[in-house]
Amino acid sequence: MNDVYKKKDLVGRRFGMLTVLEDSGKRSGTSILWHCRCDCGGEILAERYRLQNGIVTNCGCIPKSNSSQVTDLIGQRFGMLTVTGDSGKRKNGCILWNCKCDCGKEIQLKRFQLISGNVQSCGCVPKQYASKRQIEDLTGRQFGELTALRPEGKDKRGHVCWVCRCSCGKECTVQALQLKSGRCRSCGCKRHERSVNKKDITGQRFGRLVALYPVAKGDPPRMTFWHCRCDCGTELDVRTMSLVHGRTCSCGCLAQEQNAKMHEHMHYQDNTCIERLKQIHNDRQKNKTGFRGLFLTENGKYRATITFQAVHYHLGHFSNMADAVKARLDAEAVMHDGYIEAYDRYLEHAEKDPTWAEKNPFYYKVYRVSNGFQVVTNGNEEKVQ
């Protein structure tokens, strides 16, 4: 039975001369009609609010002129409270009774608060219980894998906390409530052990890697790693998800071999790849503007840039895209097209005179000047663009 239903269940409760027997199953509007027996033996049906507010206190056997004798609570005890008299004050039409608690404090309450049993003290009882919970000694007590060592004060919500030592040797701080309820039984190591052992991939192959055994990492450990051996002999720790989903297939040797093969089929000279320069002309649409090297700024202008031989050049800001495209193409003509043209001429010369080529390696240098770019190369004559 939940707490809400307990508050509404009046069976067995007394209101004046009436004792509630059961829910009659009948309703007055949305209110339950409770079946009640009077001390005189008579029985009536009454709504909850009429009972709790003292509107109905008997089956009608006592005339209204004498009903005050029933509603007079002076001298009666309700839990730790003793009614001392009528305060003379009213709240929502109900009398506020002066009540004295056993602890000495006085409070004012409505009749239904007393008779219903909702209030049985001035509030001192919950405080006493709370103080008992705070000083409860858990030292040395075992809670699963945890052993309580010493109290650690309270957390932000006022819960008493204890420093505990786990069976794995680690210390942690846990609420006393979580310890006693069984919600916390370790520092987290057992949870990690379960997650590690959840998927056993011992001996399985993932590309060039073979999983050997699980490894715990982190403080506290949160991710599952597996110690693996690569075909090249290198051993390393890899996340389980990276292995299973194919994101990690080697210790890194595979990527190095692929890069080496790629470089064998490409010609690099002076930090410049000839094949890459030729590809740029067929692959211009690489950003939001639709043209490589052009960017739309926040003020609505187009910024043109180009990178050549690991140097980044700013070509300027332009109000319209056509001017920005022209600046980019002019720079490409000097740096990309000019480089390819000079390199081809150098190869022709090198084939005719290998001795000259050995003494004069190819070079192509670009320098920024006031009216554009200056190129110095041994592939053709010096020129200014």
C-alpha positions as CSV (number, residue, x, y, z in Angstrom):
1,M,0.0,0.0,0.0
2,N,1.6,3.3,-1.0
3,D,1.8,6.4,1.1
4,V,-0.9,8.3,-0.7
5,Y,-3.4,5.6,-0.2
6,K,-2.5,5.3,3.5
7,K,-3.3,9.0,4.0
8,K,-6.7,8.5,2.5
9,D,-7.6,5.3,4.3
10,L,-9.6,6.1,7.4
11,V,-10.6,2.6,8.4
12,G,-10.2,2.1,12.2
13,R,-9.8,5.9,12.9
14,R,-12.0,7.6,15.5
15,F,-13.7,11.0,15.0
16,G,-15.6,12.0,18.1
17,M,-18.0,9.2,18.9
18,L,-17.6,7.7,15.4
19,T,-15.3,4.8,14.4
20,V,-14.7,4.3,10.6
21,L,-15.5,0.7,9.6
22,E,-15.0,0.7,5.8
23,D,-15.4,2.4,2.5
24,S,-19.0,2.0,1.7
25,G,-18.4,1.9,-2.0
26,K,-20.7,4.9,-2.5
27,R,-19.8,8.4,-3.5
28,S,-21.1,11.9,-3.0
29,G,-19.8,13.6,-6.1
30,T,-16.1,12.6,-6.0
31,S,-16.0,12.1,-2.2
32,I,-16.0,8.7,-0.6
33,L,-18.8,7.9,1.8
34,W,-17.3,6.2,4.8
35,H,-19.3,3.6,6.8
36,C,-19.0,4.7,10.5
37,R,-20.4,3.2,13.8
38,C,-21.3,5.5,16.7
39,D,-20.6,4.6,20.3
40,C,-24.4,4.4,20.8
41,G,-24.5,1.6,18.2
42,G,-25.9,3.6,15.3
43,E,-24.3,3.7,11.9
44,I,-24.0,6.4,9.3
45,L,-22.2,7.3,6.0
46,A,-20.0,10.5,6.1
47,E,-17.5,12.2,3.8
48,R,-13.9,12.4,4.8
49,Y,-13.7,16.2,5.1
50,R,-16.8,16.2,7.4
51,L,-15.2,13.7,9.7
52,Q,-11.8,15.4,9.9
53,N,-13.1,18.9,10.3
54,G,-15.4,17.8,13.2
55,I,-18.6,18.7,11.3
56,V,-19.9,15.1,12.0
57,T,-19.0,13.6,15.4
58,N,-21.8,11.2,16.1
59,C,-24.7,9.5,14.3
60,G,-27.2,12.2,15.6
61,C,-27.8,10.6,19.0
62,I,-26.6,13.7,20.8
63,P,-28.5,16.9,20.1
64,K,-26.5,19.8,18.6
65,S,-27.0,21.9,21.7
66,N,-24.9,19.4,23.6
67,S,-22.5,18.6,20.8
68,S,-19.9,21.1,22.2
69,Q,-19.4,18.5,25.0
70,V,-18.1,16.1,22.3
71,T,-15.9,18.7,20.5
72,D,-14.4,20.0,23.7
73,L,-10.8,18.7,23.6
74,I,-9.4,20.3,26.8
75,G,-7.3,17.8,28.8
76,Q,-7.2,15.2,26.1
77,R,-3.9,13.7,24.9
78,F,-2.9,13.1,21.4
79,G,0.6,11.4,21.2
80,M,2.9,13.7,23.1
81,L,0.4,16.7,23.0
82,T,-2.0,17.7,25.7
83,V,-4.8,20.1,24.8
84,T,-4.8,23.1,27.3
85,G,-7.6,25.2,25.9
86,D,-9.2,27.1,23.1
87,S,-6.8,29.8,21.8
88,G,-9.7,32.0,20.7
89,K,-8.3,32.1,17.2
90,R,-9.9,30.6,14.1
91,K,-8.4,29.4,10.8
92,N,-10.8,28.7,7.9
93,G,-13.6,28.5,10.4
94,C,-11.9,26.0,12.6
95,I,-10.9,26.4,16.2
96,L,-7.1,26.6,16.9
97,W,-6.5,24.6,20.1
98,N,-3.6,25.4,22.5
99,C,-1.5,22.2,22.9
100,K,1.5,21.6,25.1
101,C,4.1,19.1,24.1
102,D,5.9,16.8,26.6
103,C,9.1,18.6,25.7
104,G,7.5,21.9,27.1
105,K,6.9,23.7,23.8
106,E,3.4,25.0,23.0
107,I,1.7,25.0,19.6
108,Q,-1.7,25.7,18.1
109,L,-3.5,23.1,16.0
110,K,-6.9,22.4,14.4
111,R,-9.1,19.7,15.8
112,F,-8.8,17.4,12.8
113,Q,-5.0,17.5,13.0
114,L,-5.2,16.1,16.5
115,I,-7.9,13.6,16.0
116,S,-6.6,12.3,12.7
117,G,-3.2,11.6,14.3
118,N,-1.4,13.6,11.6
119,V,0.3,15.7,14.3
120,Q,1.5,14.0,17.6
121,S,4.3,16.3,18.7
122,C,5.6,19.9,18.3
123,G,8.2,18.5,15.9
124,C,10.8,17.5,18.5
125,V,10.4,13.7,17.7
126,P,11.7,13.8,14.2
127,K,14.7,15.8,15.4
128,Q,15.4,13.2,18.1
129,Y,15.3,10.4,15.5
130,A,17.5,12.4,13.2
131,S,20.1,12.9,15.9
132,K,20.1,9.2,16.6
133,R,20.7,8.4,12.9
134,Q,23.6,10.9,12.8
135,I,25.4,9.3,15.7
136,E,24.9,5.7,14.7
137,D,28.3,4.0,14.8
138,L,29.0,2.0,11.7
139,T,32.8,1.5,12.5
140,G,34.0,-1.9,11.5
141,R,30.7,-3.0,10.0
142,Q,30.8,-4.8,6.7
143,F,28.6,-3.8,3.7
144,G,29.3,-6.1,0.8
145,E,32.9,-5.4,-0.2
146,L,33.1,-2.3,1.9
147,T,34.2,-1.9,5.6
148,A,33.2,1.3,7.4
149,L,36.2,3.1,8.8
150,R,35.2,6.5,10.1
151,P,32.5,9.2,9.7
152,E,33.2,12.0,7.1
153,G,30.6,14.6,8.1
154,K,27.7,15.3,5.8
155,D,27.3,16.0,2.1
156,K,25.5,18.9,0.5
157,R,22.1,17.3,1.1
158,G,22.8,16.7,4.8
159,H,23.3,12.9,4.5
160,V,25.9,11.4,6.9
161,C,28.9,10.0,5.0
162,W,31.4,7.3,5.9
163,V,34.9,6.6,4.7
164,C,35.1,2.9,3.7
165,R,37.8,0.5,2.6
166,C,37.0,-1.8,-0.3
167,S,38.2,-5.4,-0.5
168,C,40.4,-4.3,-3.4
169,G,42.3,-1.9,-1.0
170,K,40.8,1.4,-2.3
171,E,39.1,3.9,0.1
172,C,35.9,5.7,-0.9
173,T,33.3,7.9,0.8
174,V,29.7,6.6,0.8
175,Q,26.4,7.8,2.3
176,A,25.4,5.8,5.4
177,L,22.0,5.4,3.8
178,Q,23.4,3.8,0.7
179,L,25.5,1.4,2.9
180,K,22.6,0.3,5.0
181,S,20.2,-0.1,2.1
182,G,22.7,-2.2,0.1
183,R,22.7,0.2,-2.9
184,C,26.5,0.6,-2.6
185,R,28.5,-2.6,-2.0
186,S,31.9,-1.7,-3.5
187,C,34.1,1.2,-4.7
188,G,33.1,0.3,-8.3
189,C,35.8,-2.3,-8.9
190,K,33.2,-5.2,-9.0
191,R,31.1,-3.3,-11.6
192,H,34.2,-2.9,-13.8
193,E,35.1,-6.6,-13.4
194,R,31.7,-7.6,-14.6
195,S,32.0,-5.2,-17.6
196,V,35.5,-6.6,-18.5
197,N,34.3,-10.2,-18.4
198,K,31.1,-9.5,-20.2
199,K,32.7,-10.0,-23.6
200,D,35.6,-12.5,-23.8
201,I,37.6,-12.0,-27.0
202,T,40.8,-13.8,-25.9
203,G,42.7,-15.2,-28.9
204,Q,40.5,-13.5,-31.5
205,R,42.2,-11.7,-34.4
206,F,41.3,-8.2,-35.5
207,G,43.4,-7.3,-38.6
208,R,47.0,-7.7,-37.5
209,L,46.1,-7.7,-33.8
210,V,45.4,-10.7,-31.6
211,A,43.7,-10.1,-28.2
212,L,45.6,-11.6,-25.3
213,Y,43.9,-10.5,-22.0
214,P,41.8,-7.7,-20.6
215,V,43.4,-4.7,-18.9
216,A,41.8,-2.2,-16.4
217,K,42.6,1.4,-17.0
218,G,41.5,4.7,-15.3
219,D,40.8,5.7,-11.7
220,P,38.3,4.4,-11.2
221,P,38.6,2.1,-14.2
222,R,35.7,2.8,-16.6
223,M,36.8,1.5,-20.0
224,T,37.7,-2.0,-21.1
225,F,41.0,-2.4,-22.8
226,W,42.6,-5.5,-24.2
227,H,46.4,-6.2,-24.4
228,C,47.1,-7.2,-28.0
229,R,50.1,-8.5,-30.0
230,C,50.6,-7.2,-33.5
231,D,52.0,-9.4,-36.3
232,C,55.1,-7.2,-36.3
233,G,55.7,-8.2,-32.6
234,T,54.7,-5.0,-31.0
235,E,52.3,-5.3,-28.0
236,L,49.9,-2.5,-27.0
237,D,46.6,-1.9,-25.1
238,V,43.5,-1.2,-27.3
239,R,39.9,-0.3,-26.4
240,T,37.5,-3.2,-27.0
241,M,35.1,-1.0,-29.1
242,S,38.0,0.0,-31.4
243,L,38.9,-3.7,-31.9
244,V,35.4,-4.9,-32.5
245,H,34.4,-2.1,-34.9
246,G,37.6,-2.3,-36.9
247,R,38.9,1.1,-36.0
248,T,42.3,-0.3,-34.8
249,C,43.8,-3.1,-36.9
250,S,47.5,-2.8,-36.1
251,C,50.0,-1.1,-33.9
252,G,50.5,1.5,-36.6
253,C,52.8,-0.4,-38.9
254,L,50.0,-1.0,-41.4
255,A,49.5,2.8,-41.9
256,Q,53.3,3.3,-42.3
257,E,53.5,0.6,-45.0
258,Q,50.6,2.1,-46.9
259,N,52.2,5.6,-46.7
260,A,55.5,4.1,-48.0
261,K,53.8,2.5,-50.9
262,M,51.9,5.7,-51.7
263,H,55.2,7.7,-51.7
264,E,56.7,5.1,-54.1
265,H,54.1,6.0,-56.8
266,M,54.3,9.8,-56.3
267,H,57.0,12.3,-57.0
268,Y,58.0,14.6,-54.2
269,Q,60.3,17.6,-54.7
270,D,60.9,20.4,-52.3
271,N,57.9,19.5,-50.1
272,T,55.7,19.4,-53.2
273,C,53.8,16.5,-54.7
274,I,53.6,16.7,-58.5
275,E,50.5,14.4,-58.7
276,R,48.7,16.4,-56.0
277,L,49.2,19.7,-57.9
278,K,47.7,18.2,-61.0
279,Q,44.7,16.8,-59.1
280,I,43.8,20.2,-57.6
281,H,42.6,21.4,-61.0
282,N,40.1,18.6,-61.1
283,D,39.0,18.9,-57.5
284,R,38.2,22.5,-56.7
285,Q,34.9,22.2,-54.9
286,K,36.1,21.5,-51.4
287,N,34.4,24.1,-49.2
288,K,31.1,25.9,-48.8
289,T,31.9,28.6,-51.3
290,G,32.3,25.9,-54.0
291,F,35.9,26.9,-54.9
292,R,39.0,25.7,-53.2
293,G,40.9,28.4,-51.2
294,L,37.9,30.8,-51.0
295,F,36.1,31.5,-47.7
296,L,33.1,33.7,-46.9
297,T,33.8,35.9,-43.9
298,E,31.3,37.2,-41.3
299,N,31.2,40.7,-42.9
300,G,30.1,39.2,-46.3
301,K,33.5,39.4,-48.1
302,Y,35.5,36.6,-49.7
303,R,38.9,35.8,-48.4
304,A,41.3,34.1,-50.9
305,T,44.3,32.0,-49.8
306,I,46.7,29.4,-51.2
307,T,49.3,27.1,-49.7
308,F,52.5,26.1,-51.5
309,Q,55.6,24.3,-50.3
310,A,54.2,24.4,-46.7
311,V,53.8,28.2,-46.8
312,H,50.3,29.8,-46.4
313,Y,49.7,32.9,-48.5
314,H,46.9,35.4,-48.0
315,L,45.7,36.8,-51.3
316,G,43.3,39.4,-49.9
317,H,39.6,40.2,-49.2
318,F,37.2,40.8,-52.1
319,S,33.6,42.2,-52.2
320,N,32.5,39.8,-54.9
321,M,33.4,36.1,-55.6
322,A,34.6,36.7,-59.2
323,D,37.5,38.9,-58.0
324,A,38.4,36.4,-55.3
325,V,38.4,33.5,-57.9
326,K,40.6,35.5,-60.2
327,A,43.1,36.2,-57.4
328,R,43.2,32.5,-56.6
329,L,43.6,31.4,-60.2
330,D,46.4,33.9,-60.8
331,A,48.3,32.5,-57.8
332,E,47.7,28.9,-59.0
333,A,49.2,29.9,-62.4
334,V,52.4,31.0,-60.7
335,M,52.7,28.3,-58.0
336,H,51.0,25.2,-59.4
337,D,51.0,25.5,-63.2
338,G,54.4,27.3,-63.2
339,Y,55.9,24.5,-60.9
340,I,54.6,21.7,-63.2
341,E,55.8,23.5,-66.3
342,A,59.3,24.1,-64.8
343,Y,59.6,20.6,-63.5
344,D,58.7,19.1,-66.9
345,R,61.3,21.3,-68.6
346,Y,63.9,20.3,-66.0
347,L,63.2,16.6,-66.7
348,E,63.7,17.2,-70.4
349,H,67.0,18.9,-69.7
350,A,68.1,16.2,-67.2
351,E,67.5,13.4,-69.8
352,K,69.7,15.2,-72.3
353,D,72.4,16.0,-69.7
354,P,72.4,13.6,-66.7
355,T,75.7,15.0,-65.5
356,W,74.2,18.5,-65.2
357,A,71.2,17.1,-63.4
358,E,73.4,15.5,-60.8
359,K,75.2,18.7,-60.1
360,N,72.0,20.9,-60.3
361,P,69.0,19.4,-58.4
362,F,65.6,20.9,-59.3
363,Y,64.5,23.9,-57.3
364,Y,61.5,26.3,-57.6
365,K,61.2,29.1,-55.1
366,V,58.4,31.7,-54.8
367,Y,58.9,35.1,-53.2
368,R,56.3,37.7,-52.3
369,V,56.8,41.1,-54.0
370,S,54.8,44.3,-54.1
371,N,53.1,43.5,-57.4
372,G,52.6,39.8,-57.0
373,F,55.0,36.8,-56.8
374,Q,58.5,36.3,-58.0
375,V,59.7,32.8,-59.1
376,V,63.3,31.6,-59.1
377,T,63.9,28.2,-60.6
378,N,66.4,26.3,-62.7
379,G,63.6,24.7,-64.7
380,N,63.3,27.8,-66.9
381,E,64.3,31.4,-67.0
382,E,63.5,33.7,-64.0
383,K,60.2,35.5,-64.4
384,V,57.9,37.9,-62.5
385,Q,54.1,37.5,-62.5
